[in-house]
Amino acid sequence: MDRYVDRGIIVYLSEFCDVKYEEKHNVVFVKWKKFCCREDYRKPLEYALDIIKNHKGCNYVADTRNGFENIPEDTEWVAQCFMPKAKEYGCKIIYFIIDKGNSLKEELEGQAADSKELLEFKYIYDLEETLL
């Protein structure tokens, strides 16, 4: 994992994903590059939680068009750890950037179903849709 400063904000970079704060949208943006699991999956999400915690009203956006796949241990961790903390820290909406065919429909709907009582889930095609 590498970190660097972009416009005063520390950015998380790995071979699996990039995580950064998008001030214009007040979201933490996670761009998945390829499949990963366990610590390689959880560490960037923990970094995203820190961003949510430090930016009031910050929501979460995951670009899921590459490398996203559920494995039971990580799905459970997301439902039991990530989603409750995201809500606690002020996140209200989880955005999933999807491809036009929504090829990950089952995986994404599974994550949403596990936490729909905590947060709102929206499926979008572009980051700019968070401003609508």
C-alpha positions in Angstrom: 0.0 0.0 0.0 1.2 3.5 -0.9 0.0 6.8 0.5 0.5 10.1 -1.1 -0.9 13.6 -0.6 -3.3 14.9 -3.3 -4.6 18.4 -2.6 -3.8 18.1 1.1 -5.6 14.7 1.4 -3.8 11.5 2.0 -4.8 9.0 -0.7 -4.6 5.2 -0.3 -3.3 3.2 -3.3 -2.9 -0.5 -3.7 -2.8 -3.0 -6.5 -6.4 -3.8 -5.7 -8.0 -0.3 -5.3 -7.5 3.4 -4.8 -9.3 5.3 -2.0 -9.6 9.1 -1.9 -11.9 11.8 -0.6 -13.8 13.7 -3.3 -14.5 17.1 -1.7 -16.8 18.3 -4.5 -19.1 15.3 -3.8 -18.3 14.9 -0.1 -17.8 11.2 -0.6 -15.0 8.7 -0.1 -14.4 7.2 -3.5 -13.1 3.6 -3.7 -12.1 2.5 -7.2 -11.7 -1.3 -7.2 -9.1 -2.5 -9.8 -9.3 -6.3 -9.3 -10.5 -9.0 -7.0 -9.1 -9.1 -3.5 -10.2 -10.6 -0.2 -9.5 -10.6 3.6 -7.0 -7.9 4.6 -6.4 -6.7 1.1 -10.2 -6.0 0.9 -10.7 -4.7 4.5 -7.7 -2.4 4.9 -8.9 0.0 2.2 -12.4 -0.1 3.6 -11.0 0.8 7.1 -9.2 3.7 5.5 -12.5 4.8 3.9 -14.1 4.7 7.3 -11.5 7.1 8.6 -12.3 9.5 5.8 -16.1 9.2 6.5 -15.3 9.8 10.2 -13.3 13.0 9.5 -15.7 14.6 7.0 -19.2 15.4 8.3 -22.0 13.9 6.1 -19.5 12.0 3.9 -21.1 9.2 1.9 -19.4 6.2 0.3 -19.0 5.4 -3.4 -17.5 2.1 -4.7 -16.7 1.8 -8.4 -17.5 -1.9 -8.7 -16.9 -2.3 -12.4 -13.6 -4.2 -11.9 -12.6 -6.8 -9.4 -15.6 -7.0 -7.1 -16.8 -10.4 -5.9 -18.3 -11.5 -2.6 -16.7 -14.1 -0.4 -18.7 -15.1 2.7 -16.1 -13.9 5.3 -15.8 -10.5 3.8 -19.5 -10.1 3.2 -20.1 -10.9 6.9 -17.4 -8.4 7.9 -19.0 -5.7 5.7 -22.4 -6.3 7.3 -21.1 -6.5 10.9 -18.3 -4.0 10.9 -18.1 -1.7 7.9 -21.8 -0.7 7.5 -22.5 -0.1 11.2 -19.4 2.1 11.5 -20.1 4.0 8.3 -23.5 4.8 9.7 -22.1 5.7 13.1 -19.6 8.1 11.5 -22.4 9.9 9.5 -22.6 8.1 6.2 -26.2 7.9 4.9 -25.9 6.6 1.4 -23.8 3.8 -0.2 -23.4 4.4 -3.9 -22.3 1.5 -6.2 -21.0 2.5 -9.6 -22.1 -0.3 -11.9 -21.6 -1.2 -15.6 -24.6 -0.8 -17.9 -25.4 -4.5 -17.7 -25.0 -4.5 -13.9 -23.0 -7.7 -14.1 -22.5 -7.7 -10.3 -26.2 -7.4 -9.5 -26.3 -10.4 -7.2 -23.2 -9.5 -5.2 -24.3 -5.9 -4.8 -27.9 -6.7 -3.9 -26.6 -9.1 -1.3 -24.5 -6.5 0.4 -27.4 -4.0 0.3 -29.9 -6.6 1.7 -27.6 -7.2 4.7 -27.6 -3.5 5.7 -30.7 -1.9 4.2 -32.0 -1.0 7.6 -28.9 1.0 8.3 -28.2 2.9 5.1 -29.7 3.8 1.7 -28.2 2.1 -1.4 -28.1 3.6 -4.8 -26.8 2.2 -8.1 -25.3 4.8 -10.4 -23.2 4.8 -13.6 -20.9 7.8 -12.8 -19.6 9.7 -9.8 -21.4 12.9 -11.0 -24.7 11.2 -10.2 -24.0 11.7 -6.5 -24.7 15.4 -7.0 -28.2 14.8 -8.3 
